[in-house]
């Protein structure tokens, strides 16, 4: 399965994008500030430009793991349906624990990708329902034995 996040609005304090699954638009995304990082940069270069907890992940293509329970979010009620197993991006240079999860503003993410509907400036709304929709698509692919990749551009 191929997931794409196309960043469409880069602002000082947040980044809005559109998420596509196998070419089909699924939802909007919200990330921290895009500082121009790419997965082709060295860890030292990324670390030199990254502001901890306030920087979107580098553009690039990453494998997604659907089997790891999030230590931070796993026990929260909105994730009980998936037993706390949130989509986790693997091998993001200079980042750890990058997830796709619920949230509404850049304050709700520390480099992760929030999903929802961009119906308010600098926010995504209906995030919990949107997360369930995205998760269902990804989990179905995982159960079919497909590898899931996400490309950030």
GIVENTA-V950640 format. One record per residue. NEAR is the number of other C-alpha atoms within 12 Angstrom. Layout:
# GIVENTA-V950640
((NEAR) (NEAR))
This chain:
# GIVENTA-V950640
((26) (26) (35) (32) (40) (29) (30) (20) (25) (23) (22) (17) (25) (37) (41) (40) (37) (32) (37) (28) (27) (19) (16) (16) (19) (28) (35) (40) (48) (51) (53) (40) (36) (36) (28) (25) (31) (28) (27) (17) (21) (16) (19) (15) (18) (27) (22) (16) (23) (28) (21) (21) (24) (26) (38) (48) (51) (41) (28) (27) (25) (31) (27) (34) (31) (32) (21) (22) (22) (27) (16) (17) (27) (22) (17) (20) (13) (22) (26) (17) (20) (28) (21) (26) (31) (40) (43) (34) (35) (29) (23) (34) (29) (29) (29) (18) (30) (35) (43) (45) (45) (40) (35) (34) (35) (33) (24) (27) (35) (31) (39) (41) (51) (46) (43) (36) (31) (29) (18) (15) (18) (31) (33) (37) (25) (25) (31) (27) (22) (29) (37) (28) (24) (34) (38) (22) (26) (37) (27) (17) (23) (22) (17) (12) (13) (18) (21) (32) (29) (37) (32) (36) (29))
